[in-house]
Amino acid sequence: MKMQLKSVWGFVRRNLLTTLTILGVVVGIALGLGLRAVPDEGDTWSQRDVAYINYVGDLFLRTLKALILPLIVSSLIAAVGSLDLSLSKKIGGRAVLYYLATTVLAVILGIVLVVTIKPGSDREGDEVESDDVQSRNVTTVDTLLDLVRNMFPPNLVQACTQQYQTVLKPPAANPDESDIYRWTITGAYADGMNILGLVVASIVFGVALGATKRENALVLQFFQQLSHIVMKVTGWVIWLSPVGVTFLIASKILEIEDLGDMFGKLGLYFAVVAGGILFHGFVVLSLLFFLFTRNNPFRFIANMGQALATAFGTSSSSASLPVTMQCLEEKNHIDPRVSRFVLPIGATINMDGTALYEAVAAIFIAQLRGLSLSFGNVLAISITATAASIGAAGIPQAGLVTLVMVLDTVGLPAEDVSLIIAVDWLLDRFRTLVNVLGDSFGAAIVYHYSKAELDSTKNVEGAGLTAATQIPQETDPELVFHTDTILANGDERITDKNSRL
């Protein structure tokens, strides 16, 4: 009996944070629905009242976002720099191949569902005021070129706060010109972290550091220690997630004016997108994980519960990145050298849920408008949705921005985004959840195929530096840090880490 109680208590301790976060999601939904029944001085909650409810959640989201920059930079540089150059190429290649393949599968699934079920065929598109939807004139080509431009930021400091966007303006000689391809091309920097540029810069720096490992051992140790410190702070912030998620979800429910009408009009569309996203995440990706690793995908998903709950609550794959790393390394025992290299890349370019959503949304809007799509149109949508998902930022409702590019592919006006914006807040949470799950599966699959190569690199005390790295003889022994502690996220119980991996 005593042993059973001890076992139950151990299970509760290991899963306490996950349980509390899931409970926060449930409480948030219940709180939002309950508060809707008692509005303050009117039929609906005022914007100020909703802001008060959202205040705690906003503080939590701000704190998580503050960790994104130091986490990505330190983790990528430490992970790439600690690997052999040939090994980092293989791991990066495997990760990108997996991400592209799953994104294409997600788009194909979404197109098959929306073309087969036709959620918008027998509906008339209600005119919806588009004042709340801000769009900019953009072409598909310009958006793709901006994606590549942002990979090479001219100023890394500026990349921490802004990213480049092409801006098209009517020519001064003919301001009534309707052909957007004849407009004057200009550029501007929009607010928002250029994560793609920072990822590329960090990888290049890490590769250079790995190539000069013998001479720059202390620099590598600095970034490993910095990564360890950031993960420690992240661990503290994560314990705030149950409360933050509760108020984030409650405030979002209060913002919707008429929940019944919203789901009544767009119920079938919502079911197609949400069902397709969840099927892709929990069936397709789980099946791929099982086929490649021969491990139980449901146990893996259960261990990722904290990260998935955070992704659903925050609606941001970037903000969920710290939690995802912690779950992968501590519960699924993925080598930190892989997780901290692969996950930041995945959070930037792997958006399976977003790709599926954008393909379905574009065709759904075309069906509402009575537009007949040819095979070429559908193919163009699939390619554009894949590219748009890669360029989508890992922040809440970033998919609405890139959806404009997909709509342009089939000749639909950007204002039609307003037709689906009513349910986008909830769909965004589902697609973020699957985005994070896809990143996690990808890291596990890459680790599975890189395990032998990682084990063959005899590391100093089982961590970041490879055997090829030699600490200079004149180096003070006190400066030689124990990188196994660094890569284990501060967990002091790591004496059996190598056998566990």
Secondary structure as the mmCIF struct_conf table of DSSP 4:
data_model
#
loop_
_struct_conf.conf_type_id
_struct_conf.id
_struct_conf.beg_label_comp_id
_struct_conf.beg_label_asym_id
_struct_conf.beg_label_seq_id
_struct_conf.end_label_comp_id
_struct_conf.end_label_asym_id
_struct_conf.end_label_seq_id
HELX_RH_AL_P HELX_RH_AL_P1 LYS A 2 ARG A 36
TURN_TY1_P TURN_TY1_P1 ALA A 37 ALA A 37
BEND BEND1 VAL A 38 VAL A 38
BEND BEND2 ASP A 40 THR A 44
HELX_RH_AL_P HELX_RH_AL_P2 GLN A 47 ALA A 66
TURN_TY1_P TURN_TY1_P2 LEU A 67 LEU A 67
HELX_RH_AL_P HELX_RH_AL_P3 ILE A 68 SER A 82
BEND BEND3 LEU A 83 LEU A 83
HELX_RH_AL_P HELX_RH_AL_P4 LEU A 85 ILE A 117
TURN_TY1_P TURN_TY1_P3 PRO A 119 ASP A 122
TURN_TY1_P TURN_TY1_P4 ASP A 131 ASP A 132
HELX_RH_AL_P HELX_RH_AL_P5 THR A 140 ARG A 149
TURN_TY1_P TURN_TY1_P5 ASN A 150 MET A 151
BEND BEND4 PHE A 152 PHE A 152
BEND BEND5 PRO A 154 PRO A 154
HELX_RH_AL_P HELX_RH_AL_P6 LEU A 156 ALA A 159
TURN_TY1_P TURN_TY1_P6 CYS A 160 THR A 161
STRN STRN1 GLN A 162 LYS A 169
TURN_TY1_P TURN_TY1_P7 ALA A 172 ALA A 173
TURN_TY1_P TURN_TY1_P8 PRO A 175 ASP A 176
HELX_RH_3T_P HELX_RH_3T_P1 ILE A 180 ARG A 182
BEND BEND6 TRP A 183 TRP A 183
STRN STRN2 THR A 184 ASP A 191
BEND BEND7 GLY A 192 GLY A 192
HELX_RH_AL_P HELX_RH_AL_P7 ILE A 195 ALA A 211
TURN_TY1_P TURN_TY1_P9 THR A 212 GLU A 215
HELX_RH_AL_P HELX_RH_AL_P8 ALA A 217 ILE A 238
TURN_TY1_P TURN_TY1_P10 TRP A 239 LEU A 240
HELX_RH_AL_P HELX_RH_AL_P9 SER A 241 GLU A 255
BEND BEND8 GLU A 257 GLU A 257
HELX_RH_AL_P HELX_RH_AL_P10 LEU A 259 PHE A 279
HELX_RH_PI_P HELX_RH_PI_P1 HIS A 280 VAL A 284
HELX_RH_AL_P HELX_RH_AL_P11 LEU A 285 THR A 293
BEND BEND9 ASN A 295 ASN A 295
HELX_RH_AL_P HELX_RH_AL_P12 PRO A 297 ASN A 303
TURN_TY1_P TURN_TY1_P11 MET A 304 MET A 304
HELX_RH_AL_P HELX_RH_AL_P13 GLY A 305 THR A 314
TURN_TY1_P TURN_TY1_P12 SER A 317 SER A 320
HELX_RH_AL_P HELX_RH_AL_P14 LEU A 321 GLU A 330
TURN_TY1_P TURN_TY1_P13 LYS A 331 LYS A 331
BEND BEND10 ASN A 332 ASN A 332
HELX_RH_AL_P HELX_RH_AL_P15 PRO A 336 ILE A 349
HELX_RH_AL_P HELX_RH_AL_P16 ASP A 352 LEU A 368
TURN_TY1_P TURN_TY1_P14 ARG A 369 GLY A 370
HELX_LH_PP_P HELX_LH_PP_P1 LEU A 371 SER A 374
HELX_RH_AL_P HELX_RH_AL_P17 PHE A 375 GLY A 391
BEND BEND11 GLY A 394 ILE A 395
TURN_TY1_P TURN_TY1_P15 PRO A 396 GLN A 397
HELX_RH_AL_P HELX_RH_AL_P18 ALA A 398 THR A 409
TURN_TY1_P TURN_TY1_P16 VAL A 410 GLY A 411
HELX_RH_3T_P HELX_RH_3T_P2 ALA A 414 LEU A 419
TURN_TY1_P TURN_TY1_P17 ILE A 420 ILE A 420
HELX_RH_AL_P HELX_RH_AL_P19 ILE A 421 SER A 456
BEND BEND12 THR A 457 THR A 457
HELX_RH_3T_P HELX_RH_3T_P3 VAL A 460 GLY A 462
BEND BEND13 ALA A 463 LEU A 465
TURN_TY1_P TURN_TY1_P18 ALA A 467 ALA A 468
TURN_TY1_P TURN_TY1_P19 GLN A 473 GLU A 474
BEND BEND14 THR A 475 THR A 475
HELX_RH_3T_P HELX_RH_3T_P4 PRO A 477 LEU A 479
HELX_RH_AL_P HELX_RH_AL_P20 THR A 483 LEU A 487
TURN_TY1_P TURN_TY1_P20 ALA A 488 GLY A 490
BEND BEND15 GLU A 492 GLU A 492
TURN_TY1_P TURN_TY1_P21 THR A 495 ASP A 496
HELX_RH_AL_P HELX_RH_AL_P21 LYS A 497 ARG A 500
#
